[in-house]
């Protein structure tokens, strides 16, 4: 259409980066949906005991990620169409959307960094409360509360293939399991602490989200630069 020379090159570069941005939005949406449906996290975060629910901070983050992925796909399409049509209005709207998204991403990144250990810490606290109640239960005879606690803890242990809190408490767990006093460890007995497993499970997923956000932020910076250059080129083009 109207732009020529270097501006035309910028036009196709912007289209290329927007296409990558659109694909990245689809990837983030897919990863978020996978995190939402992941069997281990779904099992653990669905645990309830006497009205107490496992912390849902992780799911709040995932739902935000789903919304971000969907918005990125819409904005990416808007940028691609605006670049091909050489529309100042669409490119201006696209730039404004990018600025808002970038600001939100920076704010979310700062919040995520400051609270990167919150999810695993909340789950560890929830697990410890159940474990402490189970170890304080009278083991001299069976009762419904003991059976319920054992069932809930067994879900943790079978899902993560772990048993106990680690440290000195780990020896107590191994002793009660070996002597048959308690039956809460997984069928394939392990001495791995559940604190370790929970930290690994949620920390790995947080790092995955962080890497994705960093890559997207770099792409967004290039897109903002190219969209402004293209807008200026369209405005100064003799055809317009």
VENDALIN-V182593 format. One record per pair of residues at least 12 apart in sequence whose ideal C-beta (glycine too) atoms are under 8 Angstrom apart, sorted by sequence separation. I is the first residue (numbers start at 0). GAP is how many residues later the second one is. D is the distance in Angstrom with one decimal. If there is no record, write none. Layout:
BEGIN
I_GAP_D + I_GAP_D
END
This chain:
BEGIN
77_12_6.3 + 78_12_7.6 + 81_12_5.2 + 133_12_7.4 + 136_12_6.4 + 172_12_7.0 + 176_12_6.8 + 44_13_6.5 + 44_14_6.3 + 162_14_7.1 + 77_15_6.7 + 78_15_4.4 + 133_15_4.4 + 77_16_5.1 + 132_16_5.9 + 133_16_6.7 + 40_17_6.6 + 173_17_6.4 + 74_19_6.6 + 77_19_7.0 + 78_19_7.9 + 129_19_6.4 + 133_19_5.8 + 162_21_7.2 + 163_21_7.8 + 169_21_6.7 + 74_22_4.7 + 129_22_5.8 + 130_22_6.5 + 162_22_3.9 + 35_23_7.1 + 74_23_6.8 + 129_23_5.8 + 162_23_6.6 + 169_23_6.2 + 161_24_7.7 + 160_25_5.7 + 35_26_5.1 + 74_26_6.6 + 129_26_7.6 + 162_26_7.2 + 166_26_7.8 + 34_27_5.0 + 35_27_7.6 + 156_27_6.3 + 160_27_7.1 + 162_27_5.9 + 163_27_7.8 + 165_27_3.2 + 156_28_5.5 + 157_28_4.9 + 161_28_6.2 + 162_28_7.1 + 164_28_6.3 + 165_28_7.8 + 71_29_7.2 + 126_29_6.0 + 153_29_7.9 + 156_29_4.7 + 157_29_7.4 + 160_29_5.6 + 162_29_7.2 + 163_29_5.9 + 164_29_6.6 + 165_29_5.1 + 31_30_5.5 + 34_30_7.4 + 35_30_7.1 + 70_30_6.8 + 153_30_5.6 + 161_30_4.7 + 162_30_8.0 + 163_30_6.5 + 164_30_5.8 + 165_30_6.8 + 31_31_8.0 + 152_31_4.4 + 160_31_6.9 + 161_31_6.2 + 162_31_6.8 + 149_32_7.2 + 153_32_7.6 + 161_32_4.1 + 31_33_3.9 + 32_33_6.6 + 67_33_7.7 + 130_33_7.4 + 149_33_6.4 + 30_34_7.5 + 31_34_4.4 + 130_34_5.9 + 134_34_7.9 + 149_34_5.1 + 159_34_6.0 + 161_34_7.1 + 161_35_4.3 + 31_36_7.9 + 67_36_7.7 + 160_36_7.2 + 27_37_6.3 + 28_37_6.3 + 31_37_5.7 + 67_37_7.7 + 127_37_6.1 + 134_37_7.0 + 138_37_7.8 + 156_37_7.0 + 159_37_4.0 + 30_38_7.9 + 126_38_7.7 + 130_38_7.7 + 155_38_6.1 + 159_38_7.0 + 29_39_7.6 + 27_40_6.3 + 28_40_3.0 + 27_41_3.8 + 28_41_6.0 + 159_41_6.9 + 26_42_7.8 + 138_42_5.5 + 24_43_7.9 + 25_43_7.1 + 28_43_7.9 + 138_43_6.8 + 24_44_5.1 + 27_44_6.5 + 28_44_6.9 + 63_44_7.1 + 24_45_7.3 + 24_46_7.5 + 24_47_2.9 + 25_47_5.9 + 23_48_6.6 + 24_48_3.9 + 133_48_7.5 + 21_50_7.3 + 24_50_7.6 + 133_50_6.6 + 20_51_6.4 + 21_51_5.7 + 24_51_5.6 + 60_51_7.4 + 23_52_7.8 + 22_53_7.8 + 20_54_7.4 + 21_54_3.0 + 20_55_4.3 + 21_55_6.0 + 18_57_7.2 + 21_57_8.0 + 17_58_5.2 + 20_58_6.9 + 21_58_6.6 + 56_58_7.9 + 60_58_7.6 + 17_61_3.8 + 18_61_6.0 + 56_61_5.9 + 57_61_4.6 + 17_62_4.5 + 56_62_5.2 + 130_63_8.0 + 14_64_8.0 + 54_64_7.2 + 13_65_6.9 + 14_65_5.7 + 17_65_6.3 + 56_65_6.0 + 54_67_3.7 + 126_67_5.7 + 14_68_4.4 + 54_68_6.2 + 126_68_7.9 + 13_69_4.5 + 14_69_6.3 + 53_69_6.7 + 54_70_8.0 + 123_70_7.9 + 11_71_7.8 + 54_71_6.1 + 123_71_5.5 + 126_71_6.7 + 10_72_5.6 + 53_72_5.5 + 10_73_8.0 + 51_74_7.4 + 123_74_5.4 + 10_75_6.9 + 122_75_5.0 + 123_75_7.4 + 51_77_7.6 + 119_78_5.3 + 43_79_6.8 + 46_79_7.9 + 119_79_4.7 + 122_79_6.8 + 48_81_6.1 + 119_81_7.5 + 119_82_4.3 + 2_83_6.2 + 118_83_4.6 + 119_83_6.1 + 0_84_7.9 + 1_84_6.0 + 0_85_5.0 + 116_86_7.7 + 115_87_7.6 + 118_87_7.0 + 115_90_5.5 + 111_94_7.0 + 111_97_7.2 + 112_97_7.9 + 111_98_6.7 + 48_99_7.0 + 48_100_7.2 + 108_101_7.4 + 111_101_7.9 + 48_103_5.0 + 108_104_5.7 + 46_105_6.0 + 107_105_7.3 + 46_108_6.0 + 104_108_5.9 + 108_108_7.7 + 46_109_7.4 + 43_111_7.6 + 104_111_6.9 + 105_111_7.6 + 42_112_6.4 + 43_112_6.8 + 104_112_5.8 + 43_115_6.0 + 101_115_6.8 + 104_115_7.5 + 42_116_4.9 + 43_116_7.7 + 101_118_5.1 + 39_119_5.5 + 100_119_6.7 + 101_119_7.6 + 39_120_7.1 + 97_122_5.6 + 101_122_7.3 + 97_125_5.9 + 98_125_7.0 + 97_126_5.2 + 94_129_6.1 + 97_129_7.2 + 94_132_4.8 + 93_133_5.8 + 94_133_6.4 + 90_136_5.1 + 94_136_7.4 + 90_139_6.1 + 91_139_6.5 + 90_140_4.9 + 87_143_5.5 + 90_143_7.6 + 57_144_6.4 + 64_144_6.6 + 71_144_7.3 + 78_144_6.5 + 82_144_7.9 + 85_144_7.5 + 81_145_7.8 + 87_146_5.5 + 57_147_7.8 + 82_147_6.6 + 87_147_6.6 + 60_148_7.3 + 78_148_6.9 + 85_148_5.2 + 43_157_8.0 + 40_160_7.2 + 39_161_6.3 + 40_161_7.9 + 40_164_7.6 + 34_170_6.1 + 30_177_7.1 + 30_178_7.9 + 30_181_6.8 + 27_184_5.8 + 26_185_7.5 + 23_188_7.8 + 27_188_7.3 + 23_191_7.1 + 23_192_5.5 + 20_195_7.5 + 23_195_6.6 + 20_198_5.4 + 19_199_6.1 + 20_199_7.3 + 16_202_6.0 + 20_202_6.3 + 16_205_5.4 + 17_205_6.4 + 16_206_5.1 + 13_209_6.7 + 16_209_6.4 + 13_212_4.0 + 12_213_5.7 + 13_213_6.0 + 9_216_5.4 + 13_216_5.6 + 9_219_5.0 + 10_219_5.5 + 9_220_5.2 + 6_222_7.2 + 10_222_7.8 + 6_223_6.5 + 9_223_6.6 + 6_226_3.2 + 2_227_7.3 + 5_227_7.9 + 6_227_7.7 + 2_230_5.0 + 6_230_7.3 + 2_231_6.1 + 1_232_6.6 + 3_233_7.5 + 2_234_5.3 + 1_235_4.4 + 1_236_7.8 + 2_236_8.0 + 1_237_3.3 + 0_238_7.2 + 1_238_5.6
END
